[in-house]
Amino acid sequence: MELSNWAPEHSDALREFIAKGMSFSEAAQAINSRFNTSYTRSAALGRARRLRLEADDRQTPSMPTKPVDLRDIAEPPPSALSTAALLWPTPVFKEIKPVKLRCVGIEPRHLSLVELERGDCRYPHGGDEEGEAITFCGHPRRPGSSYCTPHFHLSRDPIVPAESAVSTVSLRVVEVA
């Protein structure tokens, strides 16, 4: 005999309810209400398998036998579409004026990537239109930057100073006696 936490009267009730055609969850609820237990559907299903009770032992199936129309599942009824569970407010979009780009008073050399030398400015030009080639400025670079001085300042925020102010401190060497 197999040991389990199911009392024999609980197993007999499970056989009875399954024979009446109840589903396993309905049988578990009926046993719980009759014996003041807390069996789950899974527990009833597992016990029924150990007792070799099959779902075919039920007299009537718990699920309806009429064929399901797949359109009913795929398309919700019109009444379900009209009432949304949670209505989100529609965002308000403000019209934004196009940004006027800053220009630099320097004529680029329009070099391709292959033509660029080690010290040339790499500020890109073109490529805005479909199929338009991207060229580069090509003027001598500013030390420590990839761009020439005008393009260096163009690429920085005009409000924030481009370089931090460096203060000079004069030091005096004093001999210790």
C-alpha positions as CSV (number, residue, x, y, z in Angstrom):
1,M,0.0,0.0,0.0
2,E,1.3,3.5,-0.9
3,L,1.7,6.0,1.9
4,S,0.1,9.4,1.3
5,N,-1.6,12.2,3.3
6,W,-4.9,11.3,1.7
7,A,-7.3,9.6,4.2
8,P,-9.2,6.6,2.8
9,E,-12.5,8.4,3.0
10,H,-11.0,11.3,1.0
11,S,-9.9,8.8,-1.7
12,D,-13.4,7.2,-1.7
13,A,-14.9,10.7,-2.1
14,L,-12.6,11.4,-5.0
15,R,-13.6,8.2,-6.8
16,E,-17.3,9.1,-6.2
17,F,-16.9,12.6,-7.6
18,I,-14.9,11.5,-10.6
19,A,-17.5,8.9,-11.3
20,K,-20.2,11.6,-11.2
21,G,-18.4,13.4,-14.0
22,M,-16.9,16.2,-12.0
23,S,-13.6,17.8,-13.0
24,F,-10.6,17.4,-10.8
25,S,-10.9,21.0,-9.6
26,E,-14.6,20.6,-8.8
27,A,-13.8,17.3,-7.0
28,A,-11.1,19.0,-5.0
29,Q,-13.5,21.8,-4.0
30,A,-16.2,19.3,-3.0
31,I,-13.7,17.2,-0.9
32,N,-12.5,20.4,0.8
33,S,-16.0,21.6,1.7
34,R,-17.0,18.1,2.9
35,F,-13.9,17.3,5.0
36,N,-12.6,20.8,5.7
37,T,-9.3,20.1,3.9
38,S,-7.3,22.2,1.4
39,Y,-6.6,19.9,-1.6
40,T,-5.8,21.6,-4.9
41,R,-6.8,20.5,-8.4
42,S,-3.2,19.2,-8.9
43,A,-3.4,17.2,-5.7
44,A,-6.7,15.6,-6.8
45,L,-5.3,14.9,-10.2
46,G,-2.2,13.3,-8.7
47,R,-4.2,11.1,-6.3
48,A,-6.5,10.1,-9.1
49,R,-3.5,9.0,-11.2
50,R,-2.1,7.0,-8.3
51,L,-5.5,5.3,-7.8
52,R,-5.5,4.7,-11.6
53,L,-8.7,6.7,-12.1
54,E,-8.8,8.1,-15.6
55,A,-10.6,11.1,-16.9
56,D,-12.5,8.6,-19.1
57,D,-14.0,7.1,-15.9
58,R,-16.2,10.3,-15.7
59,Q,-19.7,9.9,-17.0
60,T,-20.0,13.3,-18.6
61,P,-17.1,15.5,-19.6
62,S,-16.7,18.7,-17.7
63,M,-15.9,20.6,-20.9
64,P,-18.6,21.3,-23.5
65,T,-18.4,19.0,-26.5
66,K,-19.6,21.5,-29.2
67,P,-16.9,22.5,-31.6
68,V,-15.3,25.9,-30.9
69,D,-15.4,28.4,-33.7
70,L,-11.9,29.9,-34.0
71,R,-13.3,33.3,-35.2
72,D,-14.9,33.6,-31.7
73,I,-11.5,33.3,-30.1
74,A,-9.6,35.5,-32.6
75,E,-12.1,38.3,-32.9
76,P,-13.5,39.8,-29.7
77,P,-17.1,40.9,-29.8
78,P,-17.7,44.6,-30.6
79,S,-18.8,45.3,-27.0
80,A,-15.4,44.2,-25.7
81,L,-13.7,46.7,-28.0
82,S,-15.7,49.7,-26.8
83,T,-14.9,49.3,-23.1
84,A,-11.2,49.4,-22.4
85,A,-10.0,48.2,-19.0
86,L,-7.6,51.1,-18.6
87,L,-7.8,54.3,-20.6
88,W,-4.5,56.1,-21.1
89,P,-4.6,59.8,-21.8
90,T,-3.6,60.7,-25.3
91,P,-0.3,62.5,-25.3
92,V,-0.4,66.1,-26.5
93,F,2.3,66.8,-29.1
94,K,3.5,70.4,-29.5
95,E,4.8,71.6,-32.8
96,I,8.5,72.0,-32.7
97,K,10.3,74.5,-34.9
98,P,13.2,73.1,-36.9
99,V,16.6,73.8,-35.3
100,K,18.7,76.3,-37.2
101,L,22.2,74.8,-37.5
102,R,25.2,76.9,-36.8
103,C,27.6,77.4,-39.6
104,V,31.3,78.1,-39.7
105,G,32.9,80.5,-42.1
106,I,35.4,77.9,-43.4
107,E,35.1,76.2,-46.8
108,P,35.7,72.5,-46.4
109,R,38.2,70.7,-48.7
110,H,35.6,67.8,-49.2
111,L,38.1,64.9,-48.8
112,S,37.0,61.3,-48.7
113,L,37.8,59.1,-45.8
114,V,40.6,57.5,-47.8
115,E,42.2,60.8,-48.7
116,L,42.4,62.1,-45.1
117,E,45.9,62.5,-43.7
118,R,46.9,62.1,-40.1
119,G,46.6,65.8,-39.2
120,D,43.4,66.6,-41.2
121,C,40.1,67.7,-39.7
122,R,37.5,64.9,-39.6
123,Y,34.4,67.0,-39.4
124,P,31.8,65.4,-41.7
125,H,29.9,67.2,-44.5
126,G,27.1,65.9,-46.7
127,G,25.2,62.6,-46.5
128,D,21.9,64.4,-45.8
129,E,20.3,63.3,-49.1
130,E,19.8,59.7,-50.2
131,G,23.0,58.6,-52.0
132,E,24.9,61.8,-51.2
133,A,28.6,61.1,-50.4
134,I,30.0,62.0,-47.0
135,T,33.1,64.1,-47.2
136,F,35.3,65.6,-44.5
137,C,36.7,69.1,-43.9
138,G,40.4,68.2,-44.3
139,H,41.9,71.5,-42.9
140,P,44.7,71.1,-40.3
141,R,43.5,69.8,-37.0
142,R,43.6,71.6,-33.7
143,P,46.1,70.0,-31.3
144,G,44.4,67.4,-29.1
145,S,41.2,67.3,-31.2
146,S,39.9,65.6,-34.3
147,Y,38.6,68.9,-35.7
148,C,40.1,72.2,-36.9
149,T,39.6,75.2,-34.6
150,P,36.3,76.5,-36.2
151,H,34.7,73.0,-36.2
152,F,36.0,72.3,-32.7
153,H,34.1,75.4,-31.4
154,L,31.1,74.5,-33.5
155,S,30.9,71.0,-31.9
156,R,30.9,72.5,-28.4
157,D,28.0,74.0,-26.5
158,P,28.2,77.8,-27.1
159,I,27.0,78.6,-23.5
160,V,29.5,76.5,-21.7
161,P,33.1,77.7,-22.1
162,A,35.0,75.4,-24.4
163,E,38.1,75.2,-22.2
164,S,38.3,75.6,-18.4
165,A,40.1,78.7,-17.3
166,V,43.6,77.9,-16.2
167,S,45.0,80.1,-13.5
168,T,48.7,80.7,-13.3
169,V,50.4,80.7,-10.0
170,S,53.8,82.1,-9.6
171,L,56.0,80.1,-7.3
172,R,59.0,81.5,-5.6
173,V,61.8,79.3,-4.5
174,V,63.1,80.2,-1.2
175,E,66.3,78.9,0.3
176,V,66.1,77.3,3.7
177,A,69.0,78.3,5.9
